[in-house]
Amino acid sequence: MKQYGGILIAFGAIVALGAGAVALFTKQYYIALAVLGTGLLWLGIMALLLYRISKKQQAKMDRVFRENDSAVSLLAGNISIPCAIVDLAGRITWRNNAFASLFDGQDVHDVVPEFDGKNPIRTLQIELNGSNFQVMNMLVKREKEKKLVLQYWLDRTEAAHYQRLYTEQRPYVAMILVDNYEELLSDTQIHSTAVLAEVERLIADLSKRLGGLYRRYDNGRFILVLEAKQMQQLEQEKFTLLEQAHRIDTGSSSTVSLSMGCGIAPRLSQSEQDARRALELALGRGGDQVVVKDGTDYRFFGGKR
């Protein structure tokens, strides 16, 4: 509209000036003044008309923006995702209802201690009131004013729950060997069948207690499949199975000795391979011990004999 108005004003001005110039050169001074006055009146009317149209358009646009601001404010205030506006010092200047239900303090450091004004857009993980949140930060730049951070919390409680289940229930493999199996068989004073049956009973009891699965796959050799949290429990207990085997009554001076290799890897097949390598290492170190292979790391237990 402004473009067309400018064209009309320019056209009116050109016509008025042209007519005035013609009248002036022909020495029709009264006509020239009349034309000039008419042109000026035309320009004034057009300018006033454009001003009123511009004011109406501005008022309309202001109303649209106010309505949008109200809608955005209402949406942000009632959205289920906790949102807050924080300055670089961590002071909360605005929060929506979902955020207020979680935290009504003034300093975001009280719930997000790792928030850093020097690196405000870093994603953070927090736990609050039994829920896990991923804290997202977006820098808001404003001309001639302090920078602010729009912070919104994504609820990751369910995802964290399933991640924890995956981590705790991932299957690991342990391979157990009776070190002195041949010695026990060759000792005529030992009822080897009963002794080896007692060894298997200890392994079966361990598997049952931890909710694992075991199988004897060769003479004096067993494989045990456990969940990750159960393997952690065994490590915390320092693999008491070895000491329990020492206490088996053989009826002679011989003592039952076990070696165990445990594999901890993302895939079951890799866990089994790592368990074999760990068992070989345990035997190479003299047996009567447990070696846990966790990626490239090794942990050792037992080996007292």
N, C-alpha and C positions, 0 to 999 in steps of 0.2 A: 504493500500500500504506500509506503514511504517513497518507493521508487517511482510509482505513477504520480504521486503528488509533486515530486521534484520535477518531473517532466512537465506537468501542467504549469508550475510556477515559472520554469524556464521559458516555456512557450508564451505565456502571458507577458513575461518581461520582454521577450524579443519582439512580439507584436506591438507592444506599447512603445518601446524605444524606436522601432522602425517607423511607426506612424508618426511619432513625435518628430523624428528626424526629417521625414518628408515634409511635414507641416512647417518645420523650422526653416528648411532650405527654400520653401516657397513663400516664406515670410508671413505665414498664417499663424501669428504668435498666439492668438487666443485659442485657436484650434490645437496648437502644440501643447499649451498649458492644460487644455481639457483632456487631451489624450494622455499626457503625462500623469495627470491626477487620476484618470480612470485606471491607468496601469498600476499606479501605486495602490489604489483601492483594491484592485484585483489581487495584487501581491499580498496585501494585508489580509483579505478574506481567505485566500488560499492558505496562508501561514497559520491563521487562526483555526481553520478547518483541520489542517494537518496536526496541529497541537492537540486539538480535542480528540482526534482519532488516536494519536499516540498515547494520550493519557488513558483512554479506554482500553487500548491493547495492553498497556502496562498494568492497569488494574486487573485485567483478566489474567495476565500471566502471574501476577502476584497471588491472585486467588488460587490458581492452579498449584503454584509452589507451596502455598500454605497448606492446601489440602494434601499434597504429597508429603510434606513434612509431618503433618499430623498422622497420616497413614504409616509412614516409616517409623515415627516415634511409637505409635500404638503397636506396630508389628514387632519392633525391637524390644519393647517393654514386656510383651506377653509371649514371645517365642520361647520354646522349651529349652533352647540351648543357653546356658549361662553366658552372659556377655557383660563386659565392663570396659570403661575407658579409663586408662591409667596414664599418669604422666611419667616421665623418665625417672623420677625419684621413687616411683612405686605408689604414689598417692592416688587413690581411686576417686575420680571426679564424677563418674556416673556408673550406674549398674542397672540391669533389668531385674525383673521379679525373680527369675530363675537363679540368677547370681546371688541376689539378696537372701534367698532361702538357704543358700550354702554358706555364705559369709557376709556379715554385715559390718565388718571392721573398716578401717580407713586405709590401712597399709597392706598392699597385696603381698608383701614379703612374709606376712604372718601365715599365709597359706601356700605361697609359692616362693620359698626362700631363695631359689636359684634365679629368680628374675633379675636381670642385669640391664640397667638403663643404657650401658655402653654397647650392648648387643641385644636390643629389645625384641628382635624378630625371631630369636631362637625358640624352637619347639621344645616344650618341657613335659615331663611326666610327673604326676603327683597322685597321691592317695589321700582322700578326705572322706571322713564319715563312712568308711567301709567301701567307698567307690573309687575306681581308677579313672583319671581324666588325662587326656592329652591336651595340654594348654597351647593354643595357637596364638601367635602375636602378629599383628599387622600394623606397621607404622603409618600414622596419619600426619601428613605434612600440611601445615597451614601457613599462609603468607603472614609475615610479621608477628607470628604468635609462636608459642612453645610447641614443640612436637609432642604428640600424644600417641598412645598405643591402644589400638582396639584389641582387646583380649577376649577370646571365646574358648570355652571348655567343651571338648568332645568327650562324651561318656564312653569309655572303653572298658567298663566293668565286665561286660559279657565276653568281649574279645580276650581280655586278660584272663578270665576264668578258663576259657577253652585253651588258651596258650599254656596256662599252668597245668591243665590236665594233660595236654600233649607232652609237656616237659616231664611231668611226674610219671606218666604211664608209658613212656617210650621204652621198648624192650631192650635189655642188655643181656649179654651172654657171659657165663662163667664156666670154665672147664676145670674139673677136679681130677687129680690123679693121686693114687696111693703110691707114694715114692718107693717104699720098700715092699712092693707087692710080691716080687719073686722071692725075697728073703722070707716073708711070712709063709709062703707056700712050701719052701724048702725046709723050714724049721719043724722037725718032727714033734717038738714039744707043744706046738701050737695047733689048736683046732682052727685051721685057717678059714674054713667055711663059716664058722660062727663069728670069727673076727671080722671077716669081710661083710657078713650080713649086718653086723653092728655098725660098720662104717656106712653102709647104705641106709640103715635106719636113721643115723644122724643126719645124713643129707636129705632124706625124705621128710624128717621132722622140720628141718630148716626150711625146706621148700614149702611145706604146709603152713608153717608159721608166717611166712612172708607172702603167701599167696602166689608162689611161683610155680614153675614146672621143671621137673628133672627127669632124665633118662640115663640108664647105664648103657653105654654104647660099645664097651669093650671091657676086657678083664681089668678091673681096678680103675676104670675111667668112667667119668660121669660128666654130663652136660646139664647146666642149670640155667634156665631163662627167667629173668626177674625184671620187674619194672624199675625205672630209674630211681624212684623214691625208696624202693626196697634195697637197691644197691647202696644208696646213701646211708641207709640204716646199718647195713653190714659194715661199711667203712667206719661209722661212728662206734660200732661195737668192736672194732679191731679184729673182725673175723674170728670170733671165739670158736668156730668149728675146728680150727687146728688144735687148740688146747683140749677140746672135747675128745678129739681122736687120740691125743696123747694119753688120756685117762682110760681108754679101753683096756680091759684086762685080757692080756694075751696068754697068760699062764706061763710066761717066760720073761727073760730080761729084755726081750724085743719090745719096742714101742711103735705104734702106728704113726706114720708120718704122711702128711698130705701136702700137696702143692696145688695152688689154684691160680689160674690166669683169668682176668676179667677184661672184657672189651667194652668200651663205652664209645659209641659212634652213632651218627644219625640214622643209619640203616642197619637192619638186623644182620644182613650178610656181612657187612663190614665189622659189626660187633663180634661176630663169630671168628673172623680172620684175626682181629686184634686180640681176642681171647687166646687163640692158639699161639700167637707171638709172645703174649705175656706169660703163658705157661712155659714156653721154651726158655724164656729169660729166667723164670723162677727156678727151673731145673738147672740152668747153667750157673746159678748163684748158690747151688747146693741143696735146693729143695726145702721142704718144711716152711714154706712161706707163701704169701699172696702177692701177686703183682697186678696192679690195675693199670691198664693202658687207656688213657683218655686223650685221644688225638695224638699229639706228639709228646705228651707228658706221661710220666710213669710215677706211680705211688707204690710204696713197698710196706708190707706188714708181715710180722712174724720173723722167721729166720733165726730163731734163738738157738736152735740145735746145731 
